[in-house]
Amino acid sequence: MKLKVKILEEDSIYRLKDAINNDLKYYNEKEIVDIKYSGNGGTAPYGTKKYSAMIIYRINDAW
């Protein structure tokens, strides 16, 4: 089996949550290895908000 990574990025924590939940529909629980989250919400008026998640999953290497 091989590992793959999918990166999701959104400007809202709620949109990121929805994107993660939507993607999880396509995996079974044995395929998911881990989900990592990172948030960079700027507090300054000129700051940018970026939230991202990395889904690490297994694929069956039939070759």
C-alpha positions as CSV (number, residue, x, y, z in Angstrom):
1,M,0.0,0.0,0.0
2,K,1.1,3.5,-0.7
3,L,0.3,6.7,1.2
4,K,-1.1,9.8,-0.5
5,V,-1.8,13.3,0.8
6,K,-4.6,15.7,0.0
7,I,-4.3,19.4,1.0
8,L,-7.4,21.5,1.6
9,E,-7.2,25.3,2.1
10,E,-10.0,27.8,2.9
11,D,-10.3,31.3,4.3
12,S,-12.9,30.3,6.8
13,I,-12.6,27.6,9.5
14,Y,-16.2,26.6,8.8
15,R,-15.7,26.2,5.1
16,L,-12.6,24.1,5.8
17,K,-14.6,21.9,8.2
18,D,-17.3,21.5,5.4
19,A,-14.6,20.7,2.8
20,I,-13.0,18.0,5.1
21,N,-16.4,16.4,5.9
22,N,-17.3,16.4,2.2
23,D,-14.0,14.7,1.3
24,L,-14.3,12.1,4.0
25,K,-17.4,10.7,2.3
26,Y,-15.1,9.2,-0.4
27,Y,-12.8,7.3,2.0
28,N,-13.5,4.3,4.3
29,E,-12.2,4.5,7.8
30,K,-9.4,2.1,7.1
31,E,-7.9,4.3,4.4
32,I,-7.5,7.4,6.5
33,V,-4.2,7.5,8.3
34,D,-4.3,11.0,9.8
35,I,-5.7,14.5,9.4
36,K,-3.5,17.5,10.3
37,Y,-4.9,21.0,10.7
38,S,-3.2,24.4,10.6
39,G,-4.8,27.8,11.2
40,N,-3.3,31.2,10.6
41,G,-6.0,33.7,11.5
42,G,-4.5,37.2,11.4
43,T,-5.7,39.6,14.0
44,A,-4.4,42.8,12.4
45,P,-6.8,44.6,10.0
46,Y,-4.4,43.8,7.2
47,G,-3.9,40.2,8.2
48,T,-5.1,37.3,6.2
49,K,-6.9,34.2,7.4
50,K,-5.8,30.9,6.0
51,Y,-6.9,27.5,7.3
52,S,-5.6,24.3,5.9
53,A,-5.9,20.6,6.5
54,M,-3.8,17.6,5.2
55,I,-5.6,14.3,4.8
56,I,-3.1,11.4,4.8
57,Y,-4.6,8.2,3.3
58,R,-3.7,4.8,2.0
59,I,-4.3,3.6,-1.5
60,N,-4.1,0.0,-2.6
61,D,-1.2,-0.5,-4.9
62,A,-2.3,-3.3,-7.2
63,W,0.6,-3.0,-9.6
